[in-house]
Amino acid sequence: MNFTTPERQFTQVDAYPTRLHDGERLSERLDPVLWSEWHEDAPITRAEADHYRDKGYLVRKDVFSPEELKLLVETSAHLREDPSGIARDDLISEPESDAVRTVFRLDAHSPLFDRLARDSRVAGVAEFLLGDQVYLHQSRLNYKPGFTGKEFYWHSDFETWHAEDGMPRMRAVSASILLTDNSALNGPLMLVPGSHKTFIACQGETPENNHETSLKAQKIGVPQPETISRMASELGLDAATGPAGTIVFFECNTLHGSNGNITPDPRSNAFFVYNAMSNLVGEPYAADRKRPDFLANQGRPVPDPIAPVTGEIRKG
């Protein structure tokens, strides 16, 4: 694929006003969903491309070899069990305990996961979906332990990235690589299929340092319950389940959340947010200041685009 990356645009028109004073507002999406035309050499099938365009997400199974998966799982466990070398800002604990819930800047803390973020089976698919070269807007390792893993409320990632990070348009995609089996019972990612076609402008101003509480329980930048009920009634609910090694790609504006996990089975995943190089962030649209760097690559200096790499993921 050939890409031309424009210079960073500092003058930004707010295409998706949010955090409104006068109540929630719904509007039709202004941007494409699938930014590339499907072709025979595409990294996904035509059916997968159509599903992503229509539903706002894509589940791909049997992507990694057993040896690759074993290495990723072992490295993930080590990062959680011994986070002593990880900066305090990059660690988020469970709301009611000191157990590690999230490790941010995952690519910086693990050469193996840095390699995973650049893998063509992940970053190459992101390039195709976004029709552009990509960079990492955010990376993290998520844990949801058995018995005590907490829920995360319904939200659109783009609403937060637009309001608080200054992401101009809907040209980003998340890739969640499952490092444990995800069933319908142990708090998997849930999505409202087709919700990516509607932008939900949320009510309420952004509090100062909102990220300090929203990372544990998001209360600002979330849709009203009646809106979620109506969309779920019209569009349905899907659970992105699969064995360890499954990759879930979901469009930045797809409404999603997860239940708590009271089963004995933990759930964990590596999470990479790919943003198009033509969609670099600027000043926040609905916050007084940018969120910290560990939450969002602020694009200064302009990041180098990822060059997807092929071949088996190996240690060292």
C-alpha positions in Angstrom: 0.0 0.0 0.0 1.3 3.5 -0.8 0.6 6.3 1.6 1.1 10.0 1.6 1.2 11.5 5.1 0.2 15.2 5.2 1.8 17.7 7.6 0.3 18.0 11.0 -2.7 20.3 11.0 -2.9 22.6 14.0 -6.0 24.5 13.0 -8.8 22.1 13.8 -12.5 22.3 13.1 -14.6 20.4 15.7 -16.5 17.9 13.7 -17.9 16.1 16.8 -18.7 18.6 19.6 -19.2 16.7 22.9 -19.3 17.2 26.7 -22.3 19.5 26.1 -24.1 21.7 28.7 -27.6 21.2 27.3 -27.9 17.4 27.2 -26.8 14.5 25.1 -27.0 14.6 21.3 -26.8 11.9 18.7 -25.6 12.6 15.1 -24.6 10.6 12.1 -21.0 9.7 11.6 -19.2 11.9 9.2 -16.2 9.7 8.4 -15.8 6.4 6.5 -15.6 3.2 8.5 -13.4 1.1 6.2 -10.8 3.5 4.6 -9.5 1.0 2.0 -11.1 -0.8 -0.9 -11.0 -4.5 -0.5 -8.7 -6.3 -3.0 -7.4 -9.9 -3.5 -4.1 -9.1 -1.6 -5.8 -7.5 1.4 -4.8 -8.9 4.8 -8.4 -9.8 5.6 -11.2 -11.5 3.6 -13.9 -9.6 1.8 -16.4 -11.0 4.3 -14.3 -9.8 7.2 -14.1 -6.3 5.6 -17.8 -6.2 5.2 -18.4 -7.3 8.8 -16.1 -4.6 10.1 -17.8 -1.9 8.0 -21.3 -3.0 9.0 -20.8 -4.1 12.6 -17.8 -1.9 13.7 -15.6 -4.8 14.8 -13.8 -7.9 13.6 -12.8 -11.1 15.4 -9.9 -13.1 14.0 -8.9 -16.5 15.5 -6.0 -18.9 15.0 -3.6 -16.0 14.2 -0.6 -17.0 16.3 1.3 -20.3 16.6 1.2 -22.2 20.0 4.8 -21.2 20.6 4.2 -17.5 20.0 1.1 -17.5 22.2 3.0 -19.3 25.0 5.7 -16.7 24.9 3.2 -13.8 25.0 1.2 -15.3 27.9 4.4 -16.0 30.0 5.7 -12.4 29.4 2.3 -11.0 30.3 2.3 -12.9 33.6 5.8 -11.8 34.5 4.9 -8.1 33.9 2.0 -8.4 36.3 3.8 -10.4 39.0 6.9 -8.2 39.0 6.0 -4.6 38.0 8.9 -3.2 40.0 10.6 -1.8 36.9 7.5 -0.1 35.6 6.9 3.6 36.2 4.2 4.3 38.8 2.2 6.4 36.3 2.0 3.4 34.0 0.3 1.1 36.5 -3.4 1.2 37.4 -4.7 -0.9 40.2 -8.2 -2.4 40.8 -10.6 0.1 42.4 -10.7 -1.7 45.7 -7.2 -3.4 45.9 -3.6 -3.0 44.9 -3.8 -5.7 42.3 -2.5 -4.5 38.9 -5.4 -3.9 36.5 -3.5 -2.2 33.6 0.1 -1.6 32.5 0.3 1.4 30.1 3.0 2.0 27.5 3.2 -1.7 27.1 5.5 -1.4 24.0 8.0 0.6 26.1 8.1 -2.0 28.9 8.5 -5.2 26.8 10.5 -5.7 23.7 8.3 -8.7 23.0 5.1 -6.7 23.1 6.8 -3.9 21.1 7.4 -6.6 18.4 3.7 -7.7 18.7 2.5 -4.1 18.1 4.5 -4.0 14.9 3.5 -7.4 13.6 1.9 -7.4 10.2 -1.0 -9.6 11.5 -1.9 -6.7 13.8 -0.4 -3.4 12.5 -0.8 -4.5 8.9 -4.5 -5.1 9.3 -4.8 -1.7 11.1 -3.1 0.0 8.1 -5.7 -1.6 5.8 -8.7 -0.7 7.9 -7.5 2.9 8.2 -6.1 3.3 4.7 -3.0 5.0 6.0 0.3 4.4 7.8 -0.3 4.1 11.5 1.3 4.9 14.9 0.5 3.8 18.4 -1.8 6.3 20.1 -1.9 4.1 23.2 -0.8 0.6 24.4 -1.6 -1.3 27.5 -1.9 -4.7 29.1 -5.2 -5.4 30.8 -5.9 -7.9 33.5 -9.3 -8.8 34.9 -8.7 -11.3 37.7 -11.1 -14.1 38.7 -13.6 -13.4 41.4 -12.8 -9.6 41.7 -12.4 -8.2 38.2 -14.4 -5.0 37.9 -16.8 -4.0 35.2 -16.2 -1.1 32.7 -19.2 0.9 31.7 -20.4 1.5 28.1 -18.5 4.1 26.2 -17.1 5.1 22.8 -13.3 5.4 22.9 -13.4 8.1 20.2 -15.5 10.4 22.4 -12.8 10.4 25.0 -9.9 10.6 22.6 -11.6 13.5 20.7 -12.6 15.4 23.9 -9.5 14.9 26.0 -6.7 13.9 23.6 -7.6 16.1 20.6 -8.1 13.3 18.0 -9.8 15.1 15.1 -11.6 12.3 13.2 -12.8 8.7 13.4 -9.7 7.2 11.8 -8.4 4.9 14.6 -8.8 1.3 15.5 -8.1 -0.8 18.6 -6.6 -4.3 18.5 -7.2 -6.5 21.5 -5.1 -9.6 21.6 -6.6 -12.2 24.0 -4.0 -13.7 26.3 -6.6 -15.9 28.1 -9.7 -17.7 26.8 -12.5 -15.2 26.8 -16.0 -16.8 27.3 -19.4 -15.2 27.7 -18.9 -15.6 31.4 -15.6 -14.1 32.5 -16.2 -10.4 31.6 -15.4 -10.3 27.8 -15.5 -7.3 25.6 -19.2 -6.5 24.7 -20.1 -4.4 21.8 -23.2 -2.8 20.3 -22.9 -3.8 16.6 -23.5 -0.9 14.3 -23.2 1.7 17.0 -20.1 3.1 15.3 -22.3 4.8 12.7 -23.7 7.2 15.3 -21.7 9.7 17.4 -23.0 10.2 20.9 -22.2 13.7 22.1 -22.2 13.3 25.9 -23.5 15.6 28.5 -21.3 17.2 31.2 -18.1 19.2 31.3 -14.8 17.4 31.7 -13.5 17.7 35.3 -9.9 18.6 35.9 -7.7 15.6 35.8 -10.6 13.4 34.8 -8.3 10.5 33.9 -7.4 10.0 37.5 -10.8 8.6 38.2 -12.1 7.6 34.8 -9.4 4.9 34.4 -11.0 3.0 37.3 -14.7 3.9 36.8 -15.7 6.2 33.9 -18.5 8.6 34.7 -18.0 11.5 32.3 -18.1 10.9 28.5 -20.6 8.0 28.8 -24.0 7.7 27.1 -27.3 8.0 29.1 -28.8 4.6 30.1 -31.9 5.2 28.0 -29.7 5.8 24.9 -27.8 2.5 25.6 -31.1 0.7 26.1 -32.5 2.0 22.8 -29.4 1.3 20.8 -29.1 -2.2 22.3 -32.8 -2.9 21.6 -32.4 -1.8 17.9 -28.9 -3.2 17.2 -28.4 -6.0 19.7 -25.4 -6.9 21.8 -22.4 -9.0 20.9 -19.7 -10.5 23.0 -16.2 -10.8 21.5 -15.3 -14.2 22.7 -12.6 -16.7 21.6 -9.6 -18.7 22.8 -6.3 -17.2 23.8 -4.6 -15.8 20.7 -7.8 -14.3 19.2 -7.5 -10.7 17.9 -10.5 -8.4 18.2 -10.3 -5.3 16.1 -12.9 -2.7 16.9 -13.6 0.7 15.3 -12.9 3.7 17.6 -16.5 4.8 17.8 -18.0 1.4 18.5 -20.0 1.5 21.8 -18.5 -1.2 24.1 -18.0 -2.2 27.8 -17.5 -5.3 29.9 -19.1 -7.0 32.9 -17.3 -7.8 36.1 -15.6 -11.2 36.4 -16.8 -13.3 39.4 -15.8 -16.6 37.8 -12.6 -18.3 38.8 -11.2 -17.7 35.3 -9.0 -14.6 34.8 -9.2 -12.5 31.7 -6.2 -10.6 30.2 -5.4 -9.0 26.9 -2.8 -6.8 25.2 -4.4 -3.7 23.7 -3.0 -1.5 21.0 -4.6 1.7 19.6 -3.6 2.5 16.1 -4.2 6.0 14.8 -3.8 7.1 11.2 -0.8 9.4 10.5 -3.2 11.8 8.8 -5.2 12.0 12.0 -2.5 13.2 14.5 -3.9 14.6 17.7 -3.9 18.4 18.5 -5.4 20.3 21.4 -8.3 18.7 23.3 -11.7 19.6 22.0 -13.5 19.5 25.4 -10.9 19.6 28.2 -8.6 22.2 29.6 -5.5 20.2 29.1 -4.2 17.1 27.4 -4.1 13.8 29.3 -0.7 12.5 30.3 1.6 10.9 27.8 1.1 7.4 29.1 -2.5 7.6 28.0 -2.0 9.2 24.6 0.9 9.7 22.2 0.6 13.5 21.8 2.4 13.5 18.5 5.2 15.9 19.4 7.6 15.3 17.9 5.6 13.7 15.1 5.8 10.0 15.6 7.4 7.7 13.1 4.9 5.5 11.3 5.0 1.8 12.2 6.6 -0.4 9.6 4.8 -3.8 9.9 7.1 -6.8 10.2 6.5 -10.4 9.2 7.8 -13.6 10.6 7.3 -15.5 13.8 7.5 -13.7 17.1 10.5 -14.9 19.1 12.2 -14.1 22.3 15.3 -12.0 22.3 
